Amino acid sequence: MEMPFYHSKRKDIEINMTVSLHDGELQFSGYDFGEFVAKSSVGQGSDEYEYYLKLDEENTKKAFEALGVADKSDKEKLQFIVDTFKKDQGFSGFEEYCEKHDIEAKFFSWP
């Protein structure tokens, strides 16, 4: 199951982020592109930047328990994450939450 987490489009950048739950693992996925990305250090000369924050099954359970939504449906869990963290620094806010609660989340980006 996947749902939109954040979308923004300006003349120089478009940002698309989703949050998903597959096989018991929670993942945030992001894809930014445009002139702003090409000029920034994250793009490393490319106008595309992809990034992921992923929790394995054990840490996904731990996160849902800490958030108090372990007994909710997958859709309700994802909606809770969107509603709670979208307004508070996006998935960076979720990553900080994980650090504070000793929940392991792995970050990957390309390029």
Contacts in CASP RR format, 6 or more apart in sequence:
PFRMAT RR
TARGET T0000
AUTHOR 0000-0000-0000
METHOD contacts of the structure
MODEL  1
MEMPFYHSKRKDIEINMTVSLHDGELQFSGYDFGEFVAKSSVGQGSDEYE
YYLKLDEENTKKAFEALGVADKSDKEKLQFIVDTFKKDQGFSGFEEYCEK
HDIEAKFFSWP
1 20 0 8 1.000
1 21 0 8 1.000
1 22 0 8 1.000
1 74 0 8 1.000
1 75 0 8 1.000
1 78 0 8 1.000
2 18 0 8 1.000
2 19 0 8 1.000
2 20 0 8 1.000
2 21 0 8 1.000
2 22 0 8 1.000
2 78 0 8 1.000
3 18 0 8 1.000
3 19 0 8 1.000
3 20 0 8 1.000
3 75 0 8 1.000
3 78 0 8 1.000
3 79 0 8 1.000
3 82 0 8 1.000
4 17 0 8 1.000
4 18 0 8 1.000
4 82 0 8 1.000
5 17 0 8 1.000
5 18 0 8 1.000
5 19 0 8 1.000
5 28 0 8 1.000
5 81 0 8 1.000
5 82 0 8 1.000
5 86 0 8 1.000
5 90 0 8 1.000
5 91 0 8 1.000
6 15 0 8 1.000
6 16 0 8 1.000
6 17 0 8 1.000
6 86 0 8 1.000
6 90 0 8 1.000
7 15 0 8 1.000
7 16 0 8 1.000
7 17 0 8 1.000
8 14 0 8 1.000
8 15 0 8 1.000
9 15 0 8 1.000
10 36 0 8 1.000
12 34 0 8 1.000
12 35 0 8 1.000
12 36 0 8 1.000
13 32 0 8 1.000
13 33 0 8 1.000
13 34 0 8 1.000
13 35 0 8 1.000
13 36 0 8 1.000
13 37 0 8 1.000
14 32 0 8 1.000
14 33 0 8 1.000
14 34 0 8 1.000
15 30 0 8 1.000
15 31 0 8 1.000
15 32 0 8 1.000
16 30 0 8 1.000
16 31 0 8 1.000
16 32 0 8 1.000
17 28 0 8 1.000
17 29 0 8 1.000
17 30 0 8 1.000
17 31 0 8 1.000
17 90 0 8 1.000
17 91 0 8 1.000
18 28 0 8 1.000
18 29 0 8 1.000
18 30 0 8 1.000
19 26 0 8 1.000
19 27 0 8 1.000
19 28 0 8 1.000
19 29 0 8 1.000
19 78 0 8 1.000
19 81 0 8 1.000
19 82 0 8 1.000
19 91 0 8 1.000
20 26 0 8 1.000
20 27 0 8 1.000
20 29 0 8 1.000
20 78 0 8 1.000
21 27 0 8 1.000
21 60 0 8 1.000
21 74 0 8 1.000
21 77 0 8 1.000
21 78 0 8 1.000
23 57 0 8 1.000
24 57 0 8 1.000
24 60 0 8 1.000
24 61 0 8 1.000
25 54 0 8 1.000
25 55 0 8 1.000
25 56 0 8 1.000
25 57 0 8 1.000
25 60 0 8 1.000
26 54 0 8 1.000
26 55 0 8 1.000
26 60 0 8 1.000
26 63 0 8 1.000
26 81 0 8 1.000
27 52 0 8 1.000
27 53 0 8 1.000
27 54 0 8 1.000
27 55 0 8 1.000
28 52 0 8 1.000
28 53 0 8 1.000
28 54 0 8 1.000
28 91 0 8 1.000
28 94 0 8 1.000
29 50 0 8 1.000
29 51 0 8 1.000
29 52 0 8 1.000
30 50 0 8 1.000
30 51 0 8 1.000
30 52 0 8 1.000
31 48 0 8 1.000
31 49 0 8 1.000
31 50 0 8 1.000
32 42 0 8 1.000
32 48 0 8 1.000
32 49 0 8 1.000
32 50 0 8 1.000
32 51 0 8 1.000
33 47 0 8 1.000
33 48 0 8 1.000
33 49 0 8 1.000
34 47 0 8 1.000
34 48 0 8 1.000
35 47 0 8 1.000
37 43 0 8 1.000
37 46 0 8 1.000
37 47 0 8 1.000
37 48 0 8 1.000
37 49 0 8 1.000
38 45 0 8 1.000
38 46 0 8 1.000
38 47 0 8 1.000
42 49 0 8 1.000
42 109 0 8 1.000
43 49 0 8 1.000
43 111 0 8 1.000
44 111 0 8 1.000
45 111 0 8 1.000
46 111 0 8 1.000
48 111 0 8 1.000
49 109 0 8 1.000
49 110 0 8 1.000
49 111 0 8 1.000
50 109 0 8 1.000
50 110 0 8 1.000
51 107 0 8 1.000
51 108 0 8 1.000
51 109 0 8 1.000
51 110 0 8 1.000
52 107 0 8 1.000
52 108 0 8 1.000
52 109 0 8 1.000
53 91 0 8 1.000
53 94 0 8 1.000
53 95 0 8 1.000
53 105 0 8 1.000
53 106 0 8 1.000
53 107 0 8 1.000
54 105 0 8 1.000
54 106 0 8 1.000
54 108 0 8 1.000
55 63 0 8 1.000
55 98 0 8 1.000
55 103 0 8 1.000
55 104 0 8 1.000
55 105 0 8 1.000
55 106 0 8 1.000
56 104 0 8 1.000
59 98 0 8 1.000
59 103 0 8 1.000
59 104 0 8 1.000
59 105 0 8 1.000
61 70 0 8 1.000
62 101 0 8 1.000
62 103 0 8 1.000
63 97 0 8 1.000
63 98 0 8 1.000
63 101 0 8 1.000
63 103 0 8 1.000
64 70 0 8 1.000
64 72 0 8 1.000
64 77 0 8 1.000
66 97 0 8 1.000
66 101 0 8 1.000
66 103 0 8 1.000
67 80 0 8 1.000
67 81 0 8 1.000
67 84 0 8 1.000
69 76 0 8 1.000
69 77 0 8 1.000
69 80 0 8 1.000
72 80 0 8 1.000
81 94 0 8 1.000
85 91 0 8 1.000
85 93 0 8 1.000
85 94 0 8 1.000
85 97 0 8 1.000
89 96 0 8 1.000
94 105 0 8 1.000
95 105 0 8 1.000
95 107 0 8 1.000
97 103 0 8 1.000
98 104 0 8 1.000
98 105 0 8 1.000
99 105 0 8 1.000
END
